[in-house]
Amino acid sequence: MHTTHPSVFVLDKHGTPLQPCPPARARKLLAKGRAVIVRHTPFTIRLKDRTVADSDIDGVEIGIDPGSRHTGIAVFTARGGQRRGRYSLQLDHRGTQITKKMGRRSGYRRRRRSANLRYRAPRFNNRTRPRGWLAPSLRHRVETTAAWVDRLCRLAPARAVHVERVAFDTHALSAGEPLEGVEYQHGTLHGFEVREYLLAKFDRTCVYCGVTGVPLNIDHVHPRSRGGTDRVANLVLACIPCNQAKSDTPVEEFVADERIVVRVLAQAKAPLKDAAAVQSTRWALWRALDRRLPTRVGSGGCTKWNRTRNRLPKSHTLDALAVGKVDTITGTVGSVLVAGCAGRGSYARTRTDKHGFARLRLPRTKRFFSFATGDLVRAVVLKGKKQGTHTGRVAVRASGSFNITTEQGTVQGIGHRHVRLLQRADGYAYTIKKEQGVSSRP
């Protein structure tokens, strides 16, 4: 097995996708003037003198390893049971940010409705959710994955999609051991109430200071405002002074004694939010992909078997390459394009303080001097303190003094006259990293 550079996507002169080519071949076509650059990320060229009818196209296939925080996507060629990786992409979701922002918006609206303290008659809640409804943070994972499949289909002649469809036994994961029969009906609180269970578990003692014989409150180890849940594994007992002093502070910052921190965290089990998110979206993702291309599914165990048999480390992109039925993987890609979901800005034209009051106003237009924040640009400065060529993402200002974020850092105060557009912002922040994984072999 050998590792290669990511392939370059190729379009014919009418914009129809052709077979991807190696970077060396793309450089020769550009040097001879036979091709022009269409996109910088993912790097795509368009041939000036060739059409689909004049080309031999074997086609490519797409492998997807869905996850709660990251989704791995691999573009590969398959022939005779052998796969060869052509392009690797890691899609970073922002479901947690969506949940947090929607909660913040709800708080702002609740304050505005109750600020004047007028009476509002209760409204009958007759709103129903359609069949197959998903929360916005979950729908985001499905839609962004499907959108990238559509984008790759416009850049490469995709023939099929392979997706890993896993099913987590969250009850067994919570118990930490295999369960059988009636054991599935016996949860953590079997035979207890929540408060009775916590009093028996912690021996009626504050877990932070060790005091006994005083009124005790229920405290969240991982605060709810920071993504914690109401699972009984995330609940402990705390005296009133400790509970008020801790507030929404993480336990690692609140407790100075490392031994107490280790003990509290050992009693609190890891949340199952990631497993629940993947399990809730697996059928919606399959239906969304199957409407686009023939979609074949594989289990997580089959993916692990293919990856281990071909001596590949564990990563989202390599899992995507090993999804489904495969005999041998003959080649992988050495670098991965990381596409982080950054959004296209906000409709809100004000910035608020911690109490929800407006503290400053933003301009009503997002584009200045034909540039918008997030565009990929190149600035060539011939003299001065900022002399040089700077390529990266731009942050615009109405004054015309822009900031450009490059691989070396952020360069501030570059005039708009020095800036040239390379690619419009598309809602993603791109970085490139080497393919790294954790060994999956014993």
URRA-V200891 format. One record per helix or strand. SS is the DSSP state (2 for helix, 1 for strand). FROM is the first residue (numbers start at 1). TO is the last residue. Records with the same first field share a line. If there is no record, write none. Layout:
SS = FROM-TO, FROM-TO
This chain:
1 = 2-4, 8-11, 17-21, 35-40, 43-47, 60-65, 70-79, 82-92, 158-164, 205-205, 212-212, 216-220, 235-239, 294-298, 314-314, 328-333, 335-341, 350-352, 358-361, 367-368, 371-372, 376-381, 388-395, 401-406, 409-415, 419-423, 428-434, 438-438
2 = 23-31, 52-54, 95-114, 136-155, 170-175, 181-185, 194-201, 224-226, 232-234, 240-246, 251-254, 258-267, 273-290, 300-309, 316-321, 416-418
